[in-house]
Amino acid sequence: MTATASDKTGAHTPEAADVITGARERIDSLDDRIIGLIQERMAVSAVIQEARITSGGRRVNLSREMEVLDHYRQALGKPGTALAMTMLELCRGRV
């Protein structure tokens, strides 16, 4: 049995299914870009960590992380803090 557009989207009309399908394609594209940006951020973070460690410093700068957390919280509210925490964890690499 073939799934209909309604089954895939939860829409009750073909028009709504078309809108949802198009919007999901845009979301998928945005997600790919977000993932790419996070991977780029991880690479830049690794450069910073290497420079800090090589100079005798610590891998993580907690005051900087607090600035990042606050920035995301101000921009996105409380869920932004959780998002920033996940991103910071990804960018720290192996501690």
C-alpha positions, 0 to 999 in steps of 0.5 A, spaced: 500 500 500 502 506 497 502 512 503 499 518 500 501 525 501 496 526 507 499 520 510 506 523 510 504 530 512 498 529 516 494 534 512 487 533 510 487 537 503 492 536 497 493 543 498 496 543 505 500 537 503 503 541 498 505 547 503 507 542 508 512 538 503 515 544 500 516 547 507 519 541 510 524 541 504 526 548 506 527 545 513 531 540 511 535 545 507 536 549 513 538 543 517 543 542 512 546 549 513 546 549 520 549 542 521 555 545 516 555 551 520 556 547 527 561 543 523 565 550 521 564 552 529 567 546 531 573 547 527 574 554 529 573 552 536 579 546 535 584 552 533 582 556 539 583 550 544 589 548 541 592 555 541 590 556 548 593 549 550 599 550 547 600 557 550 599 553 557 592 555 558 586 551 559 582 548 554 575 551 556 574 558 558 568 558 562 567 566 562 567 565 554 562 559 555 558 564 559 558 569 554 555 564 549 550 561 553 547 568 555 547 570 548 543 564 546 539 565 552 537 573 550 536 571 542 532 565 543 530 564 550 531 559 555 531 553 550 537 557 547 541 556 553 540 548 552 541 549 545 548 553 546 550 548 551 549 542 546 553 546 541 559 548 546 559 540 548 560 539 541 565 544 540 569 542 546 571 535 543 574 530 547 576 533 554 
